[in-house]
Amino acid sequence: MVGLLLLTHNDIGLQLLLAAKSTYGSIPFRTEILAIDHYDKPLDISRLAQQYVRVLDSGNGVLVLTDMFGSTPSNIAKEFCNNKTVNVVSGINLSMLLNIFNYPKLSLKVLTKKAIEGGKDGVMIID
């Protein structure tokens, strides 16, 4: 099973995970949350993220979800882009999490596509 790392500002990842767990009923992935506050040093967070990825990867890879492209969390996650067992998706939302929760047995590649689909499908104008 793919591991899941939520790498976000403050408690965004935790709150989204709690909402997803409340809606879905469980967390079907081995998951870690790495929250970045304004006082954290990016180098320290980068080292911690690397440790989390090693722990989460049971041989099927790790999906890293960040909250905003170009921010510190996504810049730290970008360090994994050369790692073939890690995929990074920026722009996490509740729809994205719930969508991937439906597919815990998919490969990293397919699960990454499901994350993007779920995220996009959750953004719309309500008339």
Secondary structure, DSSP 8 states (H G I E B T S, - for coil): --EEEEEEETTHHHHHHHHHHHHHSS--SEEEEEEE-TTS-HHHHHHHHHHHHHHH-SSS-EEEEESSTTSHHHHHHHTTTT-TTEEEEES--HHHHHHHHT-TTS-HHHHHHHHHHHHHHT-----
